[in-house]
Amino acid sequence: MKILVADFRGELPDEISDALRARGHELRVVSTLSAFDEALRDSFDLAVMDCAGRSPGELLQGLDHRGDTPILGWTVEAEVNAAMQAGFDDVLLTAPAALWELRFHQAASPAAHRRSEAALRASEKLLTEITDQIPGVVYRFVMEPDGRTRVPFVSRRLEELFGVDPEAAARDFGSFFSLVVEEDLDEVRDSIMRSAQTMTPWDCEFRIDRDGEIRWLLGHSLPREGEGGSVVWHGMIQDITERKRFEDRLRIADRLASVGTLAAGIAHEINNPLSFVTSNLASILDELPDLPRDELRSLLEACLRGTHRIEEIVGGLRSFAYVKDTTPQPLDLCQVLEDALQIAGSKIRGKATLVVDFVDTPPVIGRRNDLVQVFVNLLINAVQAMDGTDEETNRIDITVERDPDDASQVRISVTDNGHGIPKDRLTTIFDPFYTTKGIGEGTGLGLYISHTLLTGMNGRIEVESAEGVGTTFRIFLPILNSPDD
């Protein structure tokens, strides 16, 4: 214990000071009121002031730096009451050091408690000031073994960003969950349970409806084991609405760029059915008076098939370029790949042999148009990675199968035998606007957008490549109703 003593009379017994020091206490003795007041600027556990024969009240009033330090009056028995009335925290008489030490501890305990409370308040104020500057909501989330949840701490920005009172949320976090868009609510809850069961980080993108305005949020937190078998997460929720809007604009730009890249092939695809429609109609006009009914019907049916084919091509392009998916849904990968091949097929025909192997294709969870965009990007990249137009030499393989390392997901591999990607560039190919293609051949957005879209569907994309051998992109998507769902 650190103790300050004002011994104005010079009568502090040596046996008391020596005994206190021997017991491990740090003792500092001064002889004037000014020295005592100045010394109080430092941190002491308590102070003792000699007030015998002097006015206790005037002594205390003459102190400018008392602070929270408890001060005990040291006086004679006749002046005890006056000292207590003056405002000393306790009074000491000249007595054995052991008695002084006991009174020290009794006086210091309330002061230590007050200092602890003051330190706690200062710490809470500092935490509030820091979390107020963070561009998101900082929180502590607790799940009890019986599934009950509580939020012991949530920063004040919860109300600013989401319109939810932090104190109300701390009492019942359901007021926040009630804002989550219904289509996203199950995934939010399921992802929390997966994090608790596996003790892996919680990462989830989801939407809330705030007064009719849809906002995108990103939650991230790290779980740890708490008391009594509970799980505790410390993390942050950010508003990423503007980022999502920017990604939407990039996605549309990438789709339109893909349409531009495919334009010549698409024109050829449309020209074929258009040619026989035109030819059949010309025949009908030339021979209509003498044309048998059955032959007329056959020609008209062929025209109708041709117009339907054109309609399919244009409709597929329109959907690919402009339709926006929102919520992941069950998908047939075979159909998704067929849609992608219908769009990108004209780019492949005459330049490479395409081999598709559907080893095992259980339904997956994803966004149809987004997946079509991913596959179109990969197919265009594969064609552009190959030299010449030799179908016998150039080859693209697409394989769909359950992931041999994780039965809860499907693995789609797209492999080409093109020139490959240099090893030092593999770490940057998913960066925005990075491209190895020449001017006019690529925007540098395709792989970045593909990576972003797959991440938003709880999927991922990996790449393996060797120069002069070729490249394989592997896509992983969660299976519908997999054991981990």
C-alpha positions as CSV (number, residue, x, y, z in Angstrom):
1,M,0.0,0.0,0.0
2,K,1.3,3.5,-0.9
3,I,0.8,5.9,2.0
4,L,1.5,9.6,2.4
5,V,1.9,11.1,5.9
6,A,1.9,14.7,7.0
7,D,3.9,14.9,10.2
8,F,3.7,18.5,11.1
9,R,5.0,18.1,14.7
10,G,7.7,15.5,13.8
11,E,6.2,13.1,16.3
12,L,5.5,10.1,14.1
13,P,7.0,7.2,16.2
14,D,9.8,5.3,14.5
15,E,8.3,2.0,15.6
16,I,5.2,2.8,13.5
17,S,7.0,4.0,10.4
18,D,9.6,1.1,10.6
19,A,6.9,-1.5,11.2
20,L,4.8,-0.3,8.3
21,R,7.7,-0.3,5.9
22,A,8.7,-3.8,7.2
23,R,5.2,-5.0,6.3
24,G,5.8,-3.9,2.7
25,H,4.0,-0.6,2.7
26,E,5.6,2.3,0.8
27,L,5.7,5.3,3.2
28,R,6.3,8.9,2.2
29,V,6.5,11.5,5.0
30,V,6.3,15.3,4.6
31,S,6.3,18.1,7.2
32,T,4.4,21.0,5.7
33,L,0.8,21.4,4.4
34,S,2.0,22.7,1.0
35,A,4.3,19.7,0.5
36,F,1.4,17.4,1.5
37,D,-0.9,19.1,-1.0
38,E,1.6,18.9,-3.7
39,A,2.4,15.2,-3.0
40,L,-1.4,14.4,-3.4
41,R,-0.9,15.0,-7.1
42,D,0.6,11.5,-7.2
43,S,-1.4,8.4,-6.7
44,F,-1.6,7.2,-3.1
45,D,-3.8,4.5,-1.6
46,L,-4.4,6.8,1.4
47,A,-3.0,9.7,3.3
48,V,-2.5,10.6,7.0
49,M,-2.5,14.2,8.2
50,D,-1.3,15.3,11.6
51,C,-4.1,17.6,12.9
52,A,-3.5,17.6,16.6
53,G,-3.7,21.1,18.0
54,R,-4.8,22.6,14.7
55,S,-8.1,23.3,13.0
56,P,-9.0,20.1,11.1
57,G,-11.5,21.9,8.8
58,E,-8.9,24.6,7.8
59,L,-6.4,21.9,7.0
60,L,-8.7,20.1,4.7
61,Q,-9.9,23.3,3.0
62,G,-6.3,24.2,2.3
63,L,-5.9,21.2,0.0
64,D,-6.3,21.7,-3.8
65,H,-5.4,18.2,-4.9
66,R,-7.2,15.8,-2.6
67,G,-9.0,13.9,-5.4
68,D,-10.3,10.5,-4.4
69,T,-7.5,9.7,-1.9
70,P,-8.9,8.9,1.5
71,I,-7.3,11.1,4.3
72,L,-7.2,10.0,7.9
73,G,-6.7,12.5,10.7
74,W,-4.0,11.7,13.2
75,T,-4.8,13.5,16.5
76,V,-5.2,13.2,20.2
77,E,-8.2,11.6,21.8
78,A,-9.8,14.9,22.9
79,E,-10.0,16.1,19.2
80,V,-11.4,13.0,17.6
81,N,-14.9,14.3,17.2
82,A,-13.7,17.6,15.7
83,A,-11.6,15.7,13.2
84,M,-14.5,13.5,12.1
85,Q,-16.8,16.4,11.8
86,A,-14.3,18.3,9.7
87,G,-14.5,15.5,7.0
88,F,-11.6,13.1,7.6
89,D,-12.4,9.6,6.4
90,D,-11.2,8.2,9.7
91,V,-9.2,9.2,12.7
92,L,-6.0,7.6,14.1
93,L,-4.4,7.9,17.6
94,T,-0.8,7.1,18.3
95,A,-1.1,3.3,18.7
96,P,0.7,0.1,17.7
97,A,1.5,-0.1,14.0
98,A,-0.8,-3.2,13.6
99,L,-3.8,-1.1,14.7
100,W,-2.8,1.7,12.2
101,E,-2.5,-0.9,9.4
102,L,-6.0,-2.3,10.2
103,R,-7.5,1.1,10.0
104,F,-5.6,1.8,6.8
105,H,-7.2,-1.2,5.1
106,Q,-10.7,-0.3,6.4
107,A,-10.3,3.2,5.0
108,A,-8.7,2.2,1.7
109,S,-11.3,-0.4,0.7
110,P,-14.2,2.1,-0.2
111,A,-11.7,4.4,-1.9
112,A,-10.3,1.5,-4.0
113,H,-13.9,0.6,-4.9
114,R,-14.6,4.2,-6.0
115,R,-11.4,4.2,-8.0
116,S,-12.4,0.9,-9.7
117,E,-15.8,2.4,-10.6
118,A,-14.2,5.5,-11.9
119,A,-11.8,3.4,-14.0
120,L,-14.7,1.3,-15.3
121,R,-16.6,4.5,-16.3
122,A,-13.6,5.9,-18.1
123,S,-13.1,2.6,-19.9
124,E,-16.7,2.5,-21.0
125,K,-16.5,6.1,-22.2
126,L,-13.4,5.3,-24.2
127,L,-15.1,2.2,-25.7
128,T,-18.1,4.2,-26.7
129,E,-16.0,6.9,-28.3
130,I,-14.0,4.3,-30.3
131,T,-17.1,2.3,-31.4
132,D,-18.9,5.5,-32.5
133,Q,-16.1,6.0,-35.0
134,I,-16.3,2.5,-36.5
135,P,-18.4,2.4,-39.8
136,G,-20.6,-0.4,-38.5
137,V,-22.3,-1.9,-35.4
138,V,-19.9,-3.5,-32.9
139,Y,-21.6,-6.1,-30.7
140,R,-21.2,-9.0,-28.2
141,F,-23.6,-11.8,-28.9
142,V,-24.1,-14.8,-26.5
143,M,-25.9,-18.1,-27.2
144,E,-26.7,-20.2,-24.1
145,P,-26.7,-24.0,-24.3
146,D,-30.5,-24.1,-24.4
147,G,-30.5,-21.8,-27.5
148,R,-31.5,-18.6,-25.7
149,T,-29.6,-15.6,-27.0
150,R,-28.7,-12.2,-25.5
151,V,-26.6,-9.2,-26.5
152,P,-24.7,-7.8,-23.5
153,F,-23.2,-5.0,-25.6
154,V,-24.1,-3.3,-28.9
155,S,-22.7,0.1,-30.0
156,R,-24.8,3.2,-30.4
157,R,-24.5,3.2,-34.2
158,L,-27.2,0.5,-34.3
159,E,-29.8,3.2,-34.0
160,E,-28.1,5.5,-36.6
161,L,-27.7,2.7,-39.2
162,F,-30.7,0.5,-38.6
163,G,-33.2,2.5,-36.5
164,V,-33.1,0.1,-33.6
165,D,-32.5,1.4,-30.1
166,P,-29.3,-0.2,-28.6
167,E,-30.8,-0.5,-25.1
168,A,-33.9,-2.2,-26.5
169,A,-31.7,-4.5,-28.7
170,A,-29.7,-5.4,-25.6
171,R,-32.8,-6.5,-23.8
172,D,-34.3,-8.3,-26.8
173,F,-32.3,-8.7,-30.0
174,G,-35.5,-9.9,-31.8
175,S,-36.2,-6.2,-32.6
176,F,-33.2,-6.4,-35.0
177,F,-34.0,-9.8,-36.4
178,S,-37.5,-8.6,-37.2
179,L,-36.0,-6.3,-39.8
180,V,-34.3,-9.2,-41.7
181,V,-36.0,-9.9,-45.1
182,E,-38.0,-13.1,-44.8
183,E,-36.1,-14.8,-47.6
184,D,-32.8,-14.3,-45.8
185,L,-33.9,-15.0,-42.2
186,D,-33.4,-18.8,-42.3
187,E,-29.9,-18.4,-43.7
188,V,-29.0,-15.9,-41.0
189,R,-30.1,-18.3,-38.3
190,D,-28.6,-21.3,-39.9
191,S,-25.3,-19.6,-40.4
192,I,-25.2,-18.7,-36.7
193,M,-25.9,-22.3,-35.7
194,R,-23.2,-23.6,-38.1
195,S,-20.7,-21.1,-36.5
196,A,-21.7,-22.3,-33.0
197,Q,-21.4,-26.0,-33.9
198,T,-18.1,-25.7,-35.8
199,M,-16.6,-22.8,-33.8
200,T,-15.7,-21.1,-37.1
201,P,-16.1,-17.4,-38.0
202,W,-19.6,-16.2,-38.8
203,D,-19.8,-14.4,-42.1
204,C,-23.1,-13.7,-43.7
205,E,-24.5,-11.2,-46.2
206,F,-28.2,-10.5,-45.7
207,R,-30.9,-7.9,-46.3
208,I,-33.0,-5.8,-43.9
209,D,-36.2,-3.8,-44.6
210,R,-35.9,-0.5,-42.9
211,D,-39.1,1.5,-43.5
212,G,-39.6,0.1,-47.0
213,E,-35.9,0.5,-48.0
214,I,-33.9,-2.6,-48.6
215,R,-30.4,-2.4,-47.2
216,W,-27.6,-5.0,-47.6
217,L,-25.6,-5.9,-44.5
218,L,-22.4,-7.9,-43.9
219,G,-21.9,-9.6,-40.6
220,H,-18.6,-11.0,-39.3
221,S,-17.6,-12.3,-35.9
222,L,-15.4,-14.8,-34.2
223,P,-16.9,-17.3,-31.8
224,R,-15.3,-18.6,-28.6
225,E,-16.4,-20.8,-25.7
226,G,-18.1,-18.8,-22.9
227,E,-19.1,-19.7,-19.3
228,G,-21.4,-22.6,-18.7
229,G,-21.2,-24.0,-22.2
230,S,-22.3,-20.8,-23.9
231,V,-20.9,-19.5,-27.2
232,V,-19.8,-15.8,-27.4
233,W,-19.3,-13.9,-30.6
234,H,-17.5,-10.5,-30.8
235,G,-17.9,-8.9,-34.2
236,M,-19.3,-6.2,-36.4
237,I,-22.2,-5.7,-38.8
238,Q,-21.6,-3.3,-41.7
239,D,-24.0,-1.6,-44.2
240,I,-22.7,-2.7,-47.7
241,T,-25.7,-1.4,-49.7
242,E,-23.5,0.9,-51.8
243,R,-21.0,-1.8,-52.5
244,K,-23.7,-4.1,-53.6
245,R,-25.1,-1.4,-55.9
246,F,-21.7,-0.9,-57.4
247,E,-21.3,-4.6,-57.9
248,D,-24.6,-4.8,-59.7
249,R,-23.5,-2.1,-62.1
250,L,-20.2,-4.0,-62.7
251,R,-22.2,-7.2,-63.3
252,I,-24.4,-5.6,-65.9
253,A,-21.3,-4.0,-67.5
254,D,-19.6,-7.4,-67.7
255,R,-22.7,-9.1,-69.1
256,L,-23.0,-6.4,-71.8
257,A,-19.3,-6.8,-72.6
258,S,-19.8,-10.5,-73.0
259,V,-22.7,-9.9,-75.4
260,G,-20.5,-7.6,-77.4
261,T,-17.7,-10.3,-77.5
262,L,-20.3,-12.8,-78.7
263,A,-22.0,-10.5,-81.1
264,A,-20.7,-12.0,-84.4
265,G,-21.4,-15.6,-83.3
266,I,-24.9,-14.6,-82.1
267,A,-25.6,-12.9,-85.4
268,H,-24.7,-16.2,-87.2
269,E,-26.9,-18.2,-84.8
270,I,-29.9,-15.9,-85.7
271,N,-29.1,-15.8,-89.4
272,N,-29.4,-19.6,-89.8
273,P,-33.1,-19.9,-88.7
274,L,-33.8,-16.6,-90.4
275,S,-32.5,-17.9,-93.7
276,F,-34.7,-20.9,-93.9
277,V,-37.7,-18.8,-92.7
278,T,-37.0,-16.3,-95.5
279,S,-36.5,-19.2,-98.0
280,N,-39.7,-21.0,-97.0
281,L,-41.8,-17.8,-97.1
282,A,-40.4,-17.1,-100.6
283,S,-41.4,-20.5,-101.7
284,I,-44.9,-20.1,-100.3
285,L,-45.4,-16.8,-102.1
286,D,-44.1,-18.2,-105.4
287,E,-46.1,-21.4,-105.4
288,L,-49.1,-20.5,-103.2
289,P,-51.8,-21.1,-105.9
290,D,-50.5,-24.6,-106.8
291,L,-49.0,-25.6,-103.4
292,P,-50.6,-28.7,-101.8
293,R,-52.1,-28.1,-98.4
294,D,-49.8,-30.6,-96.6
295,E,-46.7,-29.1,-98.1
296,L,-47.9,-25.6,-97.2
297,R,-48.5,-26.7,-93.6
298,S,-45.0,-28.2,-93.5
299,L,-43.3,-25.1,-94.7
300,L,-45.3,-22.9,-92.3
301,E,-44.4,-25.2,-89.4
302,A,-40.7,-24.9,-90.4
303,C,-41.0,-21.1,-90.4
304,L,-42.6,-21.2,-87.0
305,R,-39.8,-23.4,-85.6
306,G,-37.3,-20.9,-87.0
307,T,-39.0,-17.9,-85.4
308,H,-39.2,-19.8,-82.1
309,R,-35.4,-20.4,-82.3
310,I,-34.8,-16.7,-82.9
311,E,-37.1,-15.9,-80.0
312,E,-35.1,-18.3,-77.7
313,I,-31.8,-16.7,-78.7
314,V,-33.0,-13.2,-78.2
315,G,-34.9,-14.1,-75.0
316,G,-31.8,-15.8,-73.6
317,L,-29.7,-12.7,-74.4
318,R,-32.2,-10.3,-72.9
319,S,-32.4,-12.4,-69.7
320,F,-28.7,-12.8,-69.5
321,A,-28.0,-9.1,-70.0
322,Y,-30.6,-7.5,-67.9
323,V,-32.6,-9.8,-65.5
324,K,-31.3,-9.5,-61.9
325,D,-31.5,-12.5,-59.5
326,T,-32.1,-11.8,-55.8
327,T,-32.6,-14.8,-53.6
328,P,-30.7,-18.1,-54.1
329,Q,-33.0,-20.9,-55.1
330,P,-32.8,-24.6,-56.1
331,L,-31.3,-25.0,-59.5
332,D,-30.7,-27.8,-62.0
333,L,-27.0,-27.4,-63.0
334,C,-27.6,-29.2,-66.3
335,Q,-30.2,-26.6,-67.4
336,V,-28.0,-23.7,-66.2
337,L,-25.0,-25.0,-68.2
338,E,-27.2,-25.6,-71.3
339,D,-28.3,-21.9,-71.0
340,A,-24.7,-20.8,-70.8
341,L,-23.7,-23.0,-73.8
342,Q,-26.6,-21.6,-75.9
343,I,-25.2,-18.1,-75.3
344,A,-21.5,-19.0,-75.6
345,G,-21.8,-21.9,-78.1
346,S,-21.3,-19.7,-81.2
347,K,-17.9,-18.6,-79.7
348,I,-16.8,-22.3,-79.3
349,R,-18.0,-23.9,-82.5
350,G,-15.3,-24.2,-85.1
351,K,-12.6,-23.3,-82.6
352,A,-12.5,-26.1,-80.0
353,T,-14.1,-29.4,-79.1
354,L,-16.4,-29.2,-76.2
355,V,-16.8,-32.3,-73.9
356,V,-19.4,-32.1,-71.1
357,D,-19.6,-34.9,-68.5
358,F,-22.4,-34.8,-65.9
359,V,-21.0,-37.4,-63.5
360,D,-23.4,-36.5,-60.7
361,T,-25.7,-33.4,-60.7
362,P,-27.8,-33.0,-57.6
363,P,-29.7,-29.7,-57.4
364,V,-27.8,-26.8,-55.9
365,I,-28.6,-23.5,-54.2
366,G,-27.8,-20.5,-56.3
367,R,-28.9,-17.7,-58.6
368,R,-29.6,-18.9,-62.1
369,N,-28.6,-15.8,-64.2
370,D,-25.6,-15.2,-62.1
371,L,-24.4,-18.8,-62.6
372,V,-25.0,-18.5,-66.3
373,Q,-22.9,-15.3,-66.3
374,V,-20.1,-17.2,-64.5
375,F,-20.1,-20.1,-66.9
376,V,-20.2,-17.8,-70.0
377,N,-17.2,-15.9,-68.6
378,L,-15.2,-19.1,-68.1
379,L,-16.1,-20.4,-71.6
380,I,-15.2,-17.2,-73.3
381,N,-11.9,-17.1,-71.4
382,A,-11.2,-20.7,-72.4
383,V,-11.7,-20.0,-76.1
384,Q,-9.6,-16.9,-75.9
385,A,-6.8,-18.8,-74.2
386,M,-6.4,-21.1,-77.2
387,D,-4.5,-20.4,-80.4
388,G,-6.1,-20.9,-83.8
389,T,-9.3,-22.6,-84.7
390,D,-8.3,-26.2,-84.8
391,E,-11.2,-28.2,-83.2
392,E,-9.1,-31.4,-83.1
393,T,-6.3,-29.7,-81.1
394,N,-8.2,-27.3,-78.9
395,R,-10.4,-28.8,-76.2
396,I,-12.7,-27.6,-73.4
397,D,-13.9,-30.1,-70.8
398,I,-16.7,-29.4,-68.4
399,T,-17.2,-31.9,-65.5
400,V,-20.0,-31.8,-62.9
401,E,-19.6,-34.0,-59.8
402,R,-20.0,-34.1,-56.1
403,D,-16.9,-32.8,-54.4
404,P,-14.9,-35.8,-53.4
405,D,-13.6,-33.9,-50.4
406,D,-17.0,-32.5,-49.2
407,A,-20.3,-34.3,-50.0
408,S,-22.3,-31.2,-49.1
409,Q,-21.2,-29.4,-52.3
410,V,-20.9,-29.9,-56.1
411,R,-17.7,-29.3,-58.0
412,I,-17.9,-27.9,-61.5
413,S,-14.6,-28.0,-63.4
414,V,-13.9,-26.1,-66.6
415,T,-10.6,-27.1,-68.2
416,D,-8.9,-25.9,-71.4
417,N,-5.6,-26.8,-73.0
418,G,-4.7,-23.3,-73.9
419,H,-1.5,-21.4,-73.2
420,G,-2.0,-21.3,-69.4
421,I,-1.5,-18.5,-66.8
422,P,1.9,-17.6,-65.5
423,K,2.3,-18.6,-61.9
424,D,3.1,-15.1,-60.6
425,R,-0.3,-13.9,-62.0
426,L,-2.5,-16.5,-60.4
427,T,-2.9,-14.5,-57.2
428,T,-4.2,-11.4,-59.1
429,I,-6.5,-12.8,-61.8
430,F,-9.6,-12.3,-59.5
431,D,-8.8,-8.6,-59.0
432,P,-11.0,-6.1,-60.7
433,F,-9.8,-4.7,-64.1
434,Y,-6.9,-7.2,-64.2
435,T,-6.6,-8.8,-67.7
436,T,-3.9,-10.4,-69.8
437,K,-5.9,-9.9,-73.0
438,G,-5.3,-7.3,-75.6
439,I,-7.1,-4.0,-76.1
440,G,-10.8,-4.7,-77.0
441,E,-10.7,-8.3,-76.0
442,G,-11.5,-8.0,-72.3
443,T,-12.7,-5.6,-69.5
444,G,-10.8,-7.3,-66.7
445,L,-14.1,-7.7,-64.8
446,G,-15.1,-11.3,-65.8
447,L,-13.2,-13.3,-63.1
448,Y,-13.7,-10.6,-60.5
449,I,-17.5,-10.6,-61.1
450,S,-17.5,-14.4,-61.1
451,H,-15.7,-14.5,-57.8
452,T,-18.1,-12.0,-56.3
453,L,-21.2,-13.7,-57.5
454,L,-20.2,-17.1,-56.3
455,T,-19.2,-15.8,-52.9
456,G,-22.7,-14.3,-52.6
457,M,-24.1,-17.8,-53.2
458,N,-22.0,-19.3,-50.5
459,G,-19.8,-20.8,-53.2
460,R,-16.2,-20.3,-54.3
461,I,-13.9,-20.5,-57.3
462,E,-10.4,-21.9,-57.5
463,V,-7.9,-21.9,-60.3
464,E,-5.0,-24.2,-61.3
465,S,-2.9,-23.5,-64.3
466,A,0.4,-24.3,-66.0
467,E,2.0,-22.5,-68.8
468,G,1.9,-24.4,-72.1
469,V,-0.5,-27.0,-70.6
470,G,-3.8,-25.3,-69.8
471,T,-6.0,-24.0,-67.1
472,T,-8.7,-25.5,-64.8
473,F,-11.3,-23.4,-63.0
474,R,-13.2,-25.2,-60.2
475,I,-16.5,-23.9,-58.9
476,F,-18.0,-25.2,-55.6
477,L,-21.7,-24.7,-54.8
478,P,-23.8,-26.0,-51.9
479,I,-26.1,-28.9,-52.6
480,L,-29.8,-28.5,-51.9
481,N,-30.7,-30.2,-48.6
482,S,-27.1,-31.4,-48.0
483,P,-26.3,-32.9,-44.6
484,D,-24.8,-29.6,-43.5
485,D,-27.9,-27.5,-44.4
